[in-house]
Amino acid sequence: MNKCTSVVFLSPTDHVVSLFAPVHRLEARHVLCELGEDHGDDHADMVWDEGGRPGSAVWARWNGRDVKLASLPWCPALTAEEDACGLFADHPSAHTWDVTDPTLEALRQELAKERPHRSPEFTEEGGE
C-alpha cells in the first residue's frame, strides 16, 4: 500500500509554543501524513517521541486545515523479527512495514544503483 500524500502546514500559536518550550522546540512547518492511502480517518504525522512518557508520542492530526496535537500511545504490533510499527495504537491503516513511500523507494533504488557497495540497506528486495 502506498503512503498517503496529504500535507498541511502546522503553525502552532504562541501559547502552544510556550507550553512546550521547556521540553521541545515546536516550530511552524509542513507535516506529511504517515498513514497508508485511503485510511478513512484523520491524517497523522509524529511531531516528537515523548521520552518522558515512555510508550507514547505527540502526533499532529488533521482533516482539512485544522491541525491538533495529540499524545498517543505507540502501536503494539511487531513483525516476526520484532520490528515495531512506527504508528500510534489503533491507527486506521496498515502497519508501517506495509506502507511504501513511492518517492523514498525511488530514491533508495537510485542510490542502490549508484552506490551499491556503500549503501547495502538501500538494495531492492530480491536483489540483482
Beta strands, then each sheet from edge to edge (+ up, - down):
strand 1: 7-10
strand 2: 29-32
strand 3: 43-49
strand 4: 56-63
strand 5: 66-73
sheet 1: 1+ 2-
sheet 2: 3+ 4- 5+
end
